[in-house]
Structures are given as structure tokens and as C-alpha cells.
Amino acid sequence: MSSILQVENLARSYGEKNLFENISFVISQGQKIALIARNGAGKTSLLNIIAGLEPCDAGTVTHFSRHSFEYLKQDPELNESNSVFEEVYSHSNDIQRTILNYERVIAGHNKEDIQQAITEMDTVNGWEYETRVKQILTQLKLPALDQSIRELSGGQRKRVALAKVLITEPEFLILDEPTNHLDVEMIEWFEELLSKARITLLMVTHDRYFLERVCDEILELENSAIYRYRGNYSWFVEKQAERREIRNKEIERAQNLLRTEQEWMRRMPKARSTKAKARIDSYFELKETAENKVNEERLNLNIEGARMGKKILEINDITFSWGNLTILKNFTYTFKRFEKIGIIGKNGSGKSTFLDIITGKLRPQKGHIQTGETIQYGYYQQQGLIFNEDTKVIDVVKEIAEVVKLGNGDTLSSAAFLNYFMFPYPSHYQPVYKLSGGEKRRLYLVTVLMRSPNFLILDEPTNDLDILTLNVLEEYLASFSGCVLVVTHDRYFLDKIADHLFVFEGDGIIKDFPGNYTQYKDWSDHRKRQALLQRRVEPPRTEREKRIPDNTNKLSFRERQELETLEKKIGELEAEKSGIEADLQSGKLKPDELIQCSHRFANIITEIGFMSDRWLDLSARDS
């Protein structure tokens, strides 16, 4: 495989903080690689250097396919004066310019201009490209295409930026936390897209199912060095443990040998022979190895919670709306001791609003909520805590408590508690503004847990936290002697924590599903397959029925044409797929024919998935 990217002896530091030093690696065409490191280790800085947006202190970065390279930043920069449509099509390739011109001409209703635009679309084969783009826009549920970028929320901006890089179909794609601000349905679609795409990928993400199913290699940035694991996330977890065990044994041997060498150094007069000088040099190398401890920093988070009485939280027939958007409709539920509930649903379905109603920040328009007298909420909010940036890290937690009570009766000082949360003692006296975004989220989590709540409410706690922190938080929640209510798009997190789910289905309907996320997904997929089969066996509408005006029909003429084209194309692809399946099972194909058919089979599955999703969206509006 040809090389796409080569990094040699790269180094970067900020002041006294050394992020990485002398790191080298090569990415070859077709590889899908994840970069893993704890918050503040320099992941985003490394991506920015590779993308040419940030300088390095030493080393070189060489791109071998710069012409087809795209980078989705964690906080993308968009043109505020553009509409969503203009921003998505703002790249300068011929097809995108032609489609942008076509859409503008259609809006102008000039027949001559329209005919010219149609001719240009035919010339560049823009129709198939436009269909694919609209499938992407549909899946990402972008706002109205004529809406201004400056009017969008942070999550909407991220999705616009994601659509913008995906429609260019780059040869090499770099993604920094791409799943933030995507709901679970979008993440699964995106996961499927990347896992089947012929693309070279380098990404930073904390989504472990995403890592498991998309990536074939992982780079770990630890202690300023790079470690390479040729496998997915499960392979990484296994091999990382083996690497650390071997490293710790080497350190233990070095420490034992160091005692002997230290005694020799104390007795040894000033070195005169070459042999003695070599032994002294060896001593200092040994000393460096012995002091290089691998600190896994496993946390003991058995924090004492407030006593919980029999009455927890009772929600009685509550209703709440924002204008015409119904969030809750006659919802009733009685919380039980120690239960852990995950909340899922599409963006904008009201999950965060529901949490604000429970905690009293908002009042329901109908119904009432009764909270037990012993309940103490710990509310980790999506927008995070607004810190005084000049405050020292230690002072942030000391304002809450000087000591933290543990479940076994022991206590920890606020400084020791910070250290357990991977804030080493030297960092306690640095101002908050020096922390990375992920480190600030971790500090916010510390401030929530330090208050000893017995009912934890977590709104998107997995955003911007590194995998080590997530693993530790999961262990804590699993043994937490209180109630947990968590909104998250992290499926791995839900599978480890949730006893059951509140599924926000829209229009105020909340389904209580008895199981974790994977069980819900299996059940939901089965329902969708049955619905799709049912719709396909329904008899088609006659030409006369199609001509009868329908005041409730929301499809435009062009969308109706697209729907009919999709129906035809899906049928053709299904027939082709069946033919290839028969060929693959025949045992008569030559090796090169077998490879060619396998590739085509994978592409057909992807195309059918795209087209089926778009067909379902259009047909639902046409029903």
C-alpha cells in the first residue's frame, strides 16, 4: 500500500509542558486509525500540526495526497454570512459548483437558465452526486438549507461541517471528536458509512463502539511517546495491558539493579578508564528507566452518598411544550431505589429539558413532581460549569469542600481527591485557563461528585472526556448506591450502566424500554425491517391517483421524481445483489473475479442503505 502521511521525529510543547517528543509513524492508503490519549496529552495539537494549522517544535509532516485531504475540527469554523446550503457546497470542485448553480437557477424559475443548468448537470453526471449529497443531508438532519449559519446552535454547526467534508469524498479524512453533538441514530449511520468506505482515516474519538467497528489500528499517545496497536479497540485494550505489564517488569528489574550501581557510584572515585566511564553512562540510563513509572491511575471513587429514604421521585401526569413542540405528554413514573436509567432520543426531542423539569429549573405546564425529603441531586449539565479562568484548580474544589468522605468512613483531602482524578499535584496551582477542554470537563465532574449526591443526573457526560476517565466513571456508577439518570449518545456507556431506557420518540411520547441499548437496538431494527417489508408489498398508486391533488402532501415535484427514481434504483440494486450472491456461492469465480465481486457486493449494500434511508424519509412525508 502506498503511503498517505509520514510523520518523523515530531515534537511539541507548551511552555514547560512537553506534549510529545520524537514521535514517528506512517499512515498507508486505506488504513483507518484512531488516536487515543488522555485529555491534555496533545491529541488535538497533533491533528492540527498534521493539518498544517499549528507549528511543531521539531520534526516533519509529509502528505502524499494533499489534493484530497479534509479535516473536521472539534470546533469547526464556518462562514457566518453563508446559508447552510452555500456552506455545504462551498468547496470548489466542478460538480459542487454545478449543483450549487442548478439549485440557484431552479429558485429563479427562468426556463432558459434552467435548461442550461440541466445540460451542465448532465455533463458532469451531477444527478447521482446530488442524490448522494441529499442522502447525507437527510441522515444528518440539517436545519433548513436557506437558514443562516450564524443562527445555528453548536450541534447544528458541527453537523453542517461534517456534511461539508463528507460530500467531497476525500482520499484522506481527519476527524476530531466527530460523534459529539450527533444523536445515536446519526452515529450508527456514520459508523456504517466509514466502516464500508474506501477511505484513509485518522480520528480522535472517545466512542468505543465506533473505535471497535470502524478502526483497524490504534495509535496511543502516552508519556510523550507513540505506541502502535494493529487491531481494533478490543485488541488495543488487551495489548496495552500486556505492554504495561512488560514495561513495569523492566522498571522493577532496573530498580533492583540500580541499588547495586548506586553503591558502586558512591565508592567509585573519579572515572579514569574508558570502561568505568561506560559504566557511569550506563548508570544514568538505568536511573532514567527506573524512574519512568507507568502510572495507570486507577481511581477509588467509592464516595459517601447522602442517605436515601423510601420516597425517591414521583412524576405525575406531567406535560410540557416549547411553543408547538411537545416535549412531554401526560408522563408518569415513580423512581425506585438504586435504579439506573439511560435516556436516548433524537437531537431536539427534549431530553435536556426533561432533566431541567426534574431538577426544578423548569415547571411543567400540567401535572406535578414530588421529590423525597432525603434526595440530593448531583446535576452534571451539558453546557458545563463556567469557571473563573484565573482561579487555581485547587481553589475550585476547596470552595466545595476541604475533605471528601469515602464510603468506608475514610476521608480524602481535596488535593488528594484531585490527584485521584488525574490532576497531579504540580497542576493544582495552575490557573484553570491552562486546562484543555477535556480537563475542564473532568474538573467539573469532580465538583459534582464531591457534593456527595444520592441522585446523579448526567447530561452528556461522555462529551470531551477521555476513555480512561469514562472507564473509571463507569466503574463508579456501577457501584453507586443511589439513582442515576443519564442522557448520552455513548452506546458503550449505556450498555455498561443502564438497567432500562427512556426512549424519547417525539411528540411528547416516552417509551420505557426494559433493557440496555444493544437490546433496544436489536428490537428497534426488527421493527424497522418489518415496517419496510410491509410498505414494499403495498400496491403502487395508479397514474390517476398520482395526478389527484393531495393537500397534505409535502413533497415537491422534484422530490416526487426522486422518490420514484429511488424505488426503481433500489429494485435494480437488489436484483444485482442477488445475482452477485449466486456468483459468490457458485465456486466458479476466478480469484480476481472473486475480489471484484466482493468489492461490488459491499458497495451495493452501502448504496442500498443510503437509498433506503432516503426512500423512507420521502415516503413517510408522501404517505
PANU-697472 format. One record per residue (C-alpha): residue number from 0; residue in three letters; x negated, y negated, z negated. Coordinates in steps of 0.02 Angstrom, whole numbers, padded with zeros to 5 digits. Each point is the difference from the previous one (the first is absolute). Example, Ala and Ser with C-alpha at 12.3 -4.5 7.8 and 13.67 -1.06 7.14 Angstrom:
// PANU-697472
   seq   type        X        Y        Z
     0    Ala   -00615    00225   -00390
     1    Ser   -00069   -00172    00033
//
This chain:
// PANU-697472
   seq   type        X        Y        Z
     0    Met    00000    00000    00000
     1    Ser   -00061   -00175    00041
     2    Ser   -00032   -00124   -00139
     3    Ile    00125   -00141   -00031
     4    Leu   -00087   -00085   -00146
     5    Gln   -00173    00007   -00079
     6    Val   -00040   -00076   -00170
     7    Glu   -00183   -00004   -00051
     8    Asn   -00077   -00048   -00169
     9    Leu    00142   -00120   -00040
    10    Ala   -00008   -00102   -00162
    11    Arg    00115   -00128   -00080
    12    Ser    00004   -00085   -00170
    13    Tyr    00094   -00143   -00082
    14    Gly   -00110   -00094   -00121
    15    Glu   -00066    00129   -00123
    16    Lys    00127    00132    00054
    17    Asn   -00070    00126    00123
    18    Leu    00142    00074    00104
    19    Phe   -00100    00120    00109
    20    Glu   -00179    00023    00056
    21    Asn   -00084    00095    00143
    22    Ile    00160    00088    00054
    23    Ser    00003    00081    00172
    24    Phe    00129    00101    00095
    25    Val    00062    00033    00176
    26    Ile    00181    00015    00059
    27    Ser    00029    00102    00157
    28    Gln    00142   -00010    00124
    29    Gly    00160    00082   -00063
    30    Gln   -00049    00007   -00184
    31    Lys    00127   -00057   -00130
    32    Ile   -00095   -00058   -00152
    33    Ala    00057   -00071   -00167
    34    Leu   -00108   -00109   -00113
    35    Ile    00027    00032   -00185
    36    Ala   -00068   -00100   -00147
    37    Arg    00058   -00078   -00160
    38    Asn    00066   -00178   -00002
    39    Gly   -00138   -00128    00012
    40    Ala   -00126    00121    00077
    41    Gly   -00002   -00092    00167
    42    Lys    00120    00095    00114
    43    Thr    00078   -00155    00078
    44    Ser   -00170   -00085    00013
    45    Leu   -00068    00150    00096
    46    Leu    00147   -00004    00121
    47    Asn   -00020   -00187    00024
    48    Ile   -00184    00022    00040
    49    Ile    00038    00138    00125
    50    Ala    00132   -00112    00080
    51    Gly   -00124   -00145    00011
    52    Leu    00098   -00111   -00119
    53    Glu   -00127   -00001   -00141
    54    Pro   -00191   -00002    00000
    55    Cys   -00107    00137   -00075
    56    Asp   -00159   -00027   -00102
    57    Ala   -00096    00132    00098
    58    Gly    00026    00136    00130
    59    Thr    00091    00009    00165
    60    Val    00173    00045    00067
    61    Thr    00012    00059    00181
    62    His    00165    00020    00094
    63    Phe    00005    00106    00157
    64    Ser    00181   -00040    00048
    65    Arg    00028   -00179   -00054
    66    His    00121   -00032    00143
    67    Ser    00132    00115   -00078
    68    Phe   -00025   -00035   -00184
    69    Glu    00137   -00063   -00119
    70    Tyr   -00004   -00042   -00186
    71    Leu    00152   -00012   -00114
    72    Lys   -00054   -00102   -00151
    73    Gln    00077    00024   -00171
    74    Asp    00066   -00178    00009
    75    Pro    00020   -00032    00188
    76    Glu   -00012   -00174    00073
    77    Leu    00139   -00044    00121
    78    Asn    00040   -00154    00104
    79    Glu    00130   -00095   -00102
    80    Ser    00069   -00090    00153
    81    Asn    00040    00162    00094
    82    Ser    00162    00096   -00002
    83    Val   -00009    00184   -00047
    84    Phe    00015    00047    00184
    85    Glu   -00138   -00120    00054
    86    Glu   -00116    00061   -00138
    87    Val    00025    00184    00040
    88    Tyr   -00037   -00031    00184
    89    Ser   -00139   -00127   -00029
    90    His   -00140    00115    00059
    91    Ser   -00063   -00044    00173
    92    Asn    00012    00161    00101
    93    Asp    00095   -00002    00164
    94    Ile    00144    00113   -00052
    95    Gln    00039   -00101   -00157
    96    Arg   -00007   -00165    00095
    97    Thr    00118    00072    00131
    98    Ile    00125    00062   -00131
    99    Leu   -00006   -00164   -00094
   100    Asn    00034   -00094    00162
   101    Tyr    00142    00121    00045
   102    Glu    00087   -00024   -00168
   103    Arg   -00013   -00190    00014
   104    Val    00068    00003    00178
   105    Ile    00148    00110   -00050
   106    Ala    00046   -00129   -00133
   107    Gly   -00003   -00136    00134
   108    His    00127    00088    00115
   109    Asn   -00085   -00060    00161
   110    Lys    00031    00135    00132
   111    Glu   -00154   -00038    00106
   112    Asp   -00114   -00001   -00152
   113    Ile    00079    00160   -00064
   114    Gln   -00028    00089    00167
   115    Gln   -00183   -00055    00000
   116    Ala   -00021    00058   -00180
   117    Ile    00077    00169    00042
   118    Thr   -00121    00021    00145
   119    Glu   -00148   -00040   -00115
   120    Met    00065    00126   -00129
   121    Asp    00009    00133    00136
   122    Thr   -00178   -00041    00055
   123    Val   -00078    00027   -00174
   124    Asn    00121    00142   -00049
   125    Gly    00061   -00110   -00142
   126    Trp    00167    00088   -00027
   127    Glu   -00072    00154   -00086
   128    Tyr   -00118   -00110   -00101
   129    Glu    00143   -00113   -00054
   130    Thr    00102    00151   -00056
   131    Arg   -00144    00062   -00107
   132    Val   -00024   -00174   -00076
   133    Lys    00184   -00013   -00045
   134    Gln   -00008    00171   -00081
   135    Ile   -00143   -00065   -00110
   136    Leu    00095   -00160   -00040
   137    Thr    00154    00103   -00045
   138    Gln   -00096    00115   -00115
   139    Leu   -00082   -00146   -00091
   140    Lys    00168   -00086   -00019
   141    Leu   -00067   -00170    00046
   142    Pro    00107   -00154   -00030
   143    Ala    00087   -00090    00144
   144    Leu   -00127   -00019    00140
   145    Asp    00040   -00185    00019
   146    Gln   -00032   -00036   -00184
   147    Ser   -00150   -00110   -00042
   148    Ile   -00152    00081   -00081
   149    Arg   -00002   -00135   -00135
   150    Glu    00172    00060   -00060
   151    Leu   -00055    00180   -00032
   152    Ser   -00038    00084   -00166
   153    Gly   -00170    00079   -00034
   154    Gly    00067    00174    00040
   155    Gln    00077   -00058    00164
   156    Arg   -00163   -00083    00051
   157    Lys   -00094    00162   -00034
   158    Arg    00120    00096    00112
   159    Val   -00015   -00129    00140
   160    Ala   -00189    00014   -00010
   161    Leu    00010    00190    00003
   162    Ala    00113   -00002    00153
   163    Lys   -00120   -00122    00083
   164    Val   -00149    00119   -00015
   165    Leu    00098    00159    00040
   166    Ile    00073   -00056    00166
   167    Thr   -00174   -00033    00071
   168    Glu   -00042    00186   -00021
   169    Pro   -00182   -00036   -00046
   170    Glu   -00138    00129    00015
   171    Phe   -00064   -00043   -00175
   172    Leu    00115   -00058   -00139
   173    Ile   -00049   -00064   -00174
   174    Leu    00137   -00011   -00131
   175    Asp   -00012   -00076   -00174
   176    Glu    00141    00063   -00113
   177    Pro    00123    00020    00146
   178    Thr    00138    00082   -00103
   179    Asn    00022   -00147   -00120
   180    His    00171   -00082    00030
   181    Leu    00062    00149    00102
   182    Asp    00144    00104   -00065
   183    Val   -00013    00189   -00005
   184    Glu    00090    00025    00165
   185    Met   -00120   -00117    00090
   186    Ile   -00151    00081   -00082
   187    Glu    00051    00173    00058
   188    Trp    00029   -00062    00178
   189    Phe   -00170   -00088   -00002
   190    Glu   -00082    00156   -00072
   191    Glu    00072    00106    00139
   192    Leu   -00054   -00126    00132
   193    Leu   -00182   -00008   -00058
   194    Ser   -00017    00187   -00032
   195    Lys    00045    00038    00182
   196    Ala   -00078   -00151    00086
   197    Arg   -00163    00018    00095
   198    Ile   -00085   -00141   -00091
   199    Thr   -00154   -00034   -00105
   200    Leu    00051   -00059   -00172
   201    Leu   -00085   -00077   -00152
   202    Met    00115   -00048   -00142
   203    Val    00014   -00043   -00183
   204    Thr    00156    00066   -00087
   205    His    00052    00065   -00171
   206    Asp    00140    00106    00075
   207    Arg   -00061    00177   -00031
   208    Tyr    00129    00089    00109
   209    Phe   -00050   -00120    00140
   210    Leu   -00182    00047   -00028
   211    Glu    00043    00184   -00005
   212    Arg    00098    00002    00162
   213    Val   -00090   -00127    00108
   214    Cys   -00186    00001   -00042
   215    Asp   -00128    00132    00045
   216    Glu   -00146   -00081   -00092
   217    Ile   -00024   -00108   -00155
   218    Leu   -00137   -00124   -00044
   219    Glu   -00019   -00033   -00186
   220    Leu   -00082   -00162   -00054
   221    Glu   -00069    00027   -00176
   222    Asn   -00145   -00078   -00095
   223    Ser   -00046   -00105    00154
   224    Ala   -00024    00158    00106
   225    Ile    00102    00094    00131
   226    Tyr    00047    00185   -00016
   227    Arg    00078    00091    00147
   228    Tyr    00131    00140   -00011
   229    Arg    00050    00087    00161
   230    Gly    00180    00043   -00042
   231    Asn    00165   -00073   -00061
   232    Tyr    00045   -00062   -00175
   233    Ser    00015    00174   -00079
   234    Trp   -00173    00044    00065
   235    Phe   -00068   -00164   -00066
   236    Val    00068    00031   -00176
   237    Glu   -00081    00172   -00005
   238    Lys   -00168   -00052    00072
   239    Gln   -00012   -00160   -00100
   240    Ala    00015    00102   -00161
   241    Glu   -00136    00117    00062
   242    Arg   -00114   -00145    00047
   243    Arg    00020   -00082   -00169
   244    Glu   -00032    00163   -00092
   245    Ile   -00162    00029    00097
   246    Arg   -00052   -00181   -00028
   247    Asn    00032    00011   -00187
   248    Lys   -00106    00158   -00011
   249    Glu   -00142   -00088    00090
   250    Ile    00014   -00145   -00122
   251    Glu    00000    00119   -00148
   252    Arg   -00158    00086    00064
   253    Ala   -00081   -00170    00031
   254    Gln    00042   -00057   -00176
   255    Asn   -00079    00157   -00075
   256    Leu   -00157   -00019    00105
   257    Leu   -00006   -00186   -00038
   258    Arg   -00029    00033   -00185
   259    Thr   -00160    00095    00042
   260    Glu   -00058   -00133    00122
   261    Gln    00034   -00140   -00123
   262    Glu   -00112    00085   -00128
   263    Trp   -00138    00015    00132
   264    Met    00022   -00185    00046
   265    Arg   -00022   -00051   -00181
   266    Arg   -00162    00101   -00016
   267    Met   -00066   -00041    00173
   268    Pro   -00131   -00139    00007
   269    Lys   -00005   -00115    00149
   270    Ala    00006    00109    00156
   271    Arg   -00165    00023    00088
   272    Ser    00025    00150    00113
   273    Thr    00110    00014    00153
   274    Lys    00087    00150   -00078
   275    Ala    00044   -00098   -00158
   276    Lys    00067   -00146    00102
   277    Ala    00110    00120    00099
   278    Arg    00068    00072   -00162
   279    Ile    00040   -00175   -00064
   280    Asp    00094   -00039    00162
   281    Ser    00094    00164   -00020
   282    Tyr    00043   -00049   -00179
   283    Phe    00088   -00159    00055
   284    Glu    00097    00093    00135
   285    Leu    00052    00128   -00130
   286    Lys    00052   -00137   -00120
   287    Glu    00110   -00079    00134
   288    Thr    00086    00167    00034
   289    Ala    00027    00036   -00185
   290    Glu    00084   -00168   -00027
   291    Asn    00115    00019    00151
   292    Lys    00149    00072   -00093
   293    Val    00155    00051    00093
   294    Asn    00138   -00080   -00100
   295    Glu    00167    00076    00048
   296    Glu    00088   -00113   -00124
   297    Arg    00149    00109   -00040
   298    Leu    00118   -00099   -00109
   299    Asn    00092    00049   -00157
   300    Leu    00163   -00092    00022
   301    Asn    00098    00078   -00143
   302    Ile    00060   -00169   -00060
   303    Glu    00122   -00007   -00144
   304    Gly    00174   -00049    00060
   305    Ala    00139   -00078   -00101
   306    Arg    00124    00119   -00081
   307    Met    00146    00043    00113
   308    Gly    00176    00025   -00069
   309    Lys    00140    00106    00071
   310    Lys    00076   -00141    00101
   311    Ile   -00113   -00047    00146
   312    Leu    00085   -00095    00141
   313    Glu    00179    00009    00063
   314    Ile    00050   -00075    00167
   315    Asn    00189   -00017    00018
   316    Asp    00084   -00031    00168
   317    Ile   -00115   -00142    00054
   318    Thr    00012   -00092    00166
   319    Phe   -00121   -00128    00070
   320    Ser   -00019   -00088    00168
   321    Trp   -00110   -00130    00082
   322    Gly    00123   -00090    00114
   323    Asn    00063    00131    00123
   324    Leu   -00133    00127   -00053
   325    Thr    00069    00124   -00127
   326    Ile   -00136    00066   -00115
   327    Leu    00103    00100   -00124
   328    Lys    00181    00056    00011
   329    Asn    00084    00072   -00156
   330    Phe   -00160    00085   -00059
   331    Thr    00004    00096   -00164
   332    Tyr   -00139    00096   -00086
   333    Thr   -00053    00048   -00177
   334    Phe   -00187    00020   -00026
   335    Lys   -00062    00147   -00101
   336    Arg   -00154    00014   -00111
   337    Phe   -00166    00029    00088
   338    Glu    00068    00009    00177
   339    Lys   -00104   -00066    00144
   340    Ile    00093   -00069    00150
   341    Gly   -00071   -00051    00168
   342    Ile    00088   -00130    00107
   343    Ile   -00013    00004    00189
   344    Gly    00087   -00090    00142
   345    Lys   -00032   -00111    00149
   346    Asn   -00079   -00171   -00021
   347    Gly    00133   -00127   -00045
   348    Ser    00121    00128   -00072
   349    Gly   -00008   -00080   -00173
   350    Lys   -00118    00110   -00100
   351    Ser   -00092   -00144   -00086
   352    Thr    00166   -00090   -00028
   353    Phe    00063    00155   -00091
   354    Leu   -00149   -00006   -00118
   355    Asp    00030   -00185   -00034
   356    Ile    00182    00039   -00044
   357    Ile   -00052    00137   -00121
   358    Thr   -00125   -00113   -00089
   359    Gly    00124   -00145   -00012
   360    Lys   -00087   -00116    00123
   361    Leu    00160    00007    00105
   362    Arg    00180    00025   -00058
   363    Pro    00117    00119    00093
   364    Gln    00154   -00078    00079
   365    Lys    00106    00142   -00066
   366    Gly   -00024    00130   -00137
   367    His   -00121   -00004   -00147
   368    Ile   -00162    00074   -00065
   369    Gln   -00031    00060   -00177
   370    Thr   -00179    00019   -00061
   371    Gly   -00047    00099   -00155
   372    Glu   -00064   -00101   -00148
   373    Thr   -00168    00090   -00002
   374    Ile   -00038   -00021    00185
   375    Gln   -00155   -00101    00043
   376    Tyr   -00028   -00026    00185
   377    Gly   -00169   -00003    00084
   378    Tyr    00035   -00082    00168
   379    Tyr   -00136    00008    00133
   380    Gln    00064   -00114    00139
   381    Gln   -00043    00005    00184
   382    Gln   -00057   -00181    00007
   383    Gly   -00124    00033   -00141
   384    Leu   -00053   -00114   -00141
   385    Ile   -00058   -00176    00034
   386    Phe   -00164   -00014   -00094
   387    Asn   -00094   -00157   -00046
   388    Glu   -00144    00032    00119
   389    Asp   -00127   -00081   -00117
   390    Thr    00048    00108   -00149
   391    Lys   -00124    00135   -00051
   392    Val    00060    00179    00025
   393    Ile   -00017    00040   -00186
   394    Asp    00104   -00152   -00048
   395    Val    00143    00057    00112
   396    Val    00024    00158   -00103
   397    Lys   -00041   -00078   -00169
   398    Glu    00148   -00115    00023
   399    Ile    00108    00157   -00008
   400    Ala   -00089    00098   -00136
   401    Glu   -00170    00014   -00082
   402    Val    00023    00189   -00021
   403    Val    00103    00134    00088
   404    Lys    00083    00141   -00097
   405    Leu   -00021    00175    00071
   406    Gly    00122    00143   -00016
   407    Asn   -00113    00098   -00120
   408    Gly   -00004   -00144   -00124
   409    Asp   -00170   -00067    00053
   410    Thr   -00028   -00176    00064
   411    Leu   -00105   -00076    00137
   412    Ser   -00065   -00177    00010
   413    Ser    00061   -00100    00148
   414    Ala   -00179    00006    00070
   415    Ala   -00008    00190   -00014
   416    Phe    00172    00014    00081
   417    Leu   -00060   -00105    00147
   418    Asn   -00152    00111    00016
   419    Tyr    00113    00153    00009
   420    Phe    00089   -00086    00143
   421    Met   -00163   -00011    00098
   422    Phe   -00043   -00177   -00050
   423    Pro   -00179    00025   -00064
   424    Tyr   -00054   -00108   -00147
   425    Pro   -00108   -00121    00103
   426    Ser    00155   -00046    00104
   427    His    00105   -00052   -00151
   428    Tyr   -00072   -00174   -00005
   429    Gln    00014   -00040    00183
   430    Pro    00147   -00109    00058
   431    Val    00152    00081    00079
   432    Tyr   -00033   -00084    00169
   433    Lys   -00151    00113    00025
   434    Leu    00109    00156    00000
   435    Ser    00059    00081    00161
   436    Gly    00186    00011    00038
   437    Gly    00005    00182   -00058
   438    Glu   -00093   -00041   -00160
   439    Lys    00127   -00136   -00041
   440    Arg    00141    00126    00024
   441    Arg   -00091    00120   -00116
   442    Leu   -00020   -00137   -00130
   443    Tyr    00186   -00038    00015
   444    Leu    00038    00184   -00031
   445    Val   -00108   -00007   -00157
   446    Thr    00101   -00148   -00066
   447    Val    00163    00096    00026
   448    Leu   -00057    00161   -00086
   449    Met   -00081   -00091   -00146
   450    Arg    00172   -00057   -00061
   451    Ser    00047    00180   -00046
   452    Pro    00164    00011    00098
   453    Asn    00116    00150   -00010
   454    Phe    00089   -00036    00165
   455    Leu   -00120   -00033    00145
   456    Ile    00066   -00085    00156
   457    Leu   -00126   -00002    00141
   458    Asp    00032   -00094    00163
   459    Glu   -00123    00058    00134
   460    Pro   -00140    00042   -00123
   461    Thr   -00100    00093    00134
   462    Asn   -00031   -00154    00110
   463    Asp   -00183   -00053   -00006
   464    Leu   -00050    00126   -00135
   465    Asp   -00142    00119    00043
   466    Ile    00024    00189   -00002
   467    Leu   -00095    00024   -00164
   468    Thr    00117   -00121   -00090
   469    Leu    00152    00084    00079
   470    Asn   -00056    00172   -00057
   471    Val   -00023   -00063   -00177
   472    Leu    00166   -00092   -00001
   473    Glu    00088    00158    00060
   474    Glu   -00078    00100   -00142
   475    Tyr    00058   -00130   -00124
   476    Leu    00178   -00007    00067
   477    Ala    00013    00189    00002
   478    Ser   -00027    00003   -00190
   479    Phe    00085   -00167   -00037
   480    Ser    00125    00023   -00143
   481    Gly    00128   -00121    00068
   482    Cys    00103   -00038    00156
   483    Val   -00077   -00046    00167
   484    Leu    00086   -00087    00145
   485    Val   -00115   -00027    00149
   486    Val    00021   -00077    00173
   487    Thr   -00136    00060    00118
   488    His   -00030    00052    00180
   489    Asp   -00141    00117   -00058
   490    Arg    00071    00174    00030
   491    Tyr   -00143    00088   -00091
   492    Phe    00033   -00109   -00153
   493    Leu    00186    00040    00005
   494    Asp   -00031    00187    00016
   495    Lys   -00111    00000   -00155
   496    Ile    00110   -00113   -00108
   497    Ala    00185    00002    00046
   498    Asp    00126    00121   -00074
   499    His    00133   -00068    00118
   500    Leu    00028   -00145    00119
   501    Phe    00114   -00148    00022
   502    Val    00017   -00016    00189
   503    Phe    00059   -00171    00059
   504    Glu    00099    00045    00156
   505    Gly    00062   -00176    00038
   506    Asp    00166   -00092   -00022
   507    Gly   -00014    00018   -00189
   508    Ile   -00005    00190    00001
   509    Ile   -00127    00087   -00114
   510    Lys   -00019    00188    00010
   511    Asp   -00067    00094   -00151
   512    Phe   -00104    00141    00076
   513    Pro   -00054    00141   -00118
   514    Gly   -00181    00028    00051
   515    Asn   -00164   -00080    00053
   516    Tyr   -00037   -00087    00165
   517    Thr   -00056    00152    00100
   518    Gln    00160    00092   -00047
   519    Tyr    00103   -00152    00050
   520    Lys   -00092   -00015    00166
   521    Asp    00034    00182    00044
   522    Trp    00185   -00023   -00040
   523    Ser    00010   -00164    00096
   524    Asp   -00088    00069    00154
   525    His    00122    00145    00005
   526    Arg    00146   -00122   -00002
   527    Lys   -00075   -00105    00140
   528    Arg   -00031    00153    00110
   529    Gln    00180    00055   -00022
   530    Ala    00065   -00175    00041
   531    Leu   -00109   -00012    00156
   532    Leu    00059    00170    00063
   533    Gln    00180   -00049   -00032
   534    Arg   -00017   -00163    00098
   535    Arg   -00082    00087    00148
   536    Val    00139    00128    00021
   537    Glu    00134   -00135    00006
   538    Pro    00068   -00022    00178
   539    Pro   -00069   -00152    00093
   540    Arg    00112   -00149    00031
   541    Thr    00076   -00011    00174
   542    Glu   -00044   -00141    00118
   543    Arg    00174   -00073   -00029
   544    Glu   -00025    00001   -00189
   545    Lys   -00169   -00086    00021
   546    Arg    00083   -00142    00096
   547    Ile    00132   -00031   -00134
   548    Pro   -00052   -00150   -00105
   549    Asp   -00036    00039   -00181
   550    Asn    00002   -00151   -00114
   551    Thr   -00095    00093   -00135
   552    Asn   -00142    00054    00117
   553    Lys   -00161   -00088   -00050
   554    Leu   -00108    00061    00145
   555    Ser   -00049   -00116    00140
   556    Phe    00007    00055    00182
   557    Arg   -00188    00032    00001
   558    Glu    00009    00100   -00163
   559    Arg    00140    00105    00073
   560    Gln   -00110    00037    00150
   561    Glu   -00143    00044   -00117
   562    Leu    00112    00120   -00097
   563    Glu    00053    00091    00158
   564    Thr   -00181    00010    00060
   565    Leu   -00054    00070   -00168
   566    Glu    00133    00136    00005
   567    Lys   -00060    00054    00171
   568    Lys   -00185   -00009   -00044
   569    Ile    00021    00098   -00164
   570    Gly    00087    00138    00097
   571    Glu   -00141    00006    00128
   572    Leu   -00133    00007   -00136
   573    Glu    00093    00137   -00094
   574    Ala    00005    00103    00161
   575    Glu   -00186   -00031    00031
   576    Lys   -00039    00046   -00181
   577    Ser    00093    00166    00018
   578    Gly   -00096    00038    00159
   579    Ile   -00168   -00035   -00081
   580    Glu    00048    00107   -00152
   581    Ala    00035    00145    00118
   582    Asp   -00167   -00025    00088
   583    Leu   -00095   -00008   -00165
   584    Gln    00081    00161   -00060
   585    Ser   -00027    00092    00166
   586    Gly   -00185    00033   -00029
   587    Lys   -00035   -00033    00184
   588    Leu   -00078   -00172   -00013
   589    Lys   -00185   -00029    00033
   590    Pro   -00100   -00087   -00140
   591    Asp    00003   -00171    00085
   592    Glu    00186    00020    00040
   593    Leu    00034    00048   -00181
   594    Ile   -00087   -00158   -00064
   595    Gln    00092   -00108    00126
   596    Cys    00169    00075   -00045
   597    Ser   -00034   -00017   -00187
   598    His   -00040   -00184    00019
   599    Arg    00155   -00031    00106
   600    Phe    00108    00097   -00125
   601    Ala   -00060   -00112   -00143
   602    Asn    00031   -00157    00102
   603    Ile    00176    00058    00045
   604    Ile    00044    00027   -00183
   605    Thr   -00059   -00176   -00040
   606    Glu    00099   -00075    00145
   607    Ile    00158    00095   -00048
   608    Gly   -00019   -00063   -00178
   609    Phe   -00018   -00180    00058
   610    Met    00144    00010    00121
   611    Ser    00115    00093   -00120
   612    Asp   -00025   -00132   -00134
   613    Arg    00039   -00139    00123
   614    Trp    00148    00098    00069
   615    Leu    00071    00025   -00175
   616    Asp   -00015   -00186   -00036
   617    Leu    00086   -00052    00160
   618    Ser    00134    00135   -00004
   619    Ala    00044   -00043   -00181
   620    Arg    00035   -00179    00056
   621    Asp    00096    00063    00152
   622    Ser    00115    00113   -00100
//
